[in-house]
Amino acid sequence: MPIRLIESIARRPIRAANPSQAGWTLGERRLHGRAAQPWLRVETEGFAYLASDWSCGGVAIERFHEAGPVGTLISGETGWMHDEELTPFVADIVRQDANGTVALRWLDLAAPLLASLDHIARHR
């Protein structure tokens, strides 16, 4: 089955005005800094997505296919948008909204890619 490429452009997070909350988005308590560039490619279950809302903790993807309820395990491959070789991953669905945006939490992702995600997110 051919892979369908779906572009996912998430809104940029709103930063808290209170300095004691620096790095946290309003209404959320994120452990890992989020980044929007470069785009992350996520391929799973015959679909390919370009995600602009990612961190070393996970990724949010707009218009995600029907993959199941919160807690469902997802496996696939991920890497930077132009990478020829992708890295296998296992994640779980931690959040869904009515517009089809799904947040995945990495459960198993190779250390070199995690280090790259972390490095880029910290220097944005």
Secondary structure, DSSP 8 states (H G I E B T S, - for coil): ---EEEEE------B-SSGGGTT-BTT---SS--B-SS-EEEEETTEEEEESEEETTEEEETT-----STT-EEEEEEEETT-SS-EEEEEEEEEE-TTS-EEEEEEEE-HHHHHHHHHHHHT-
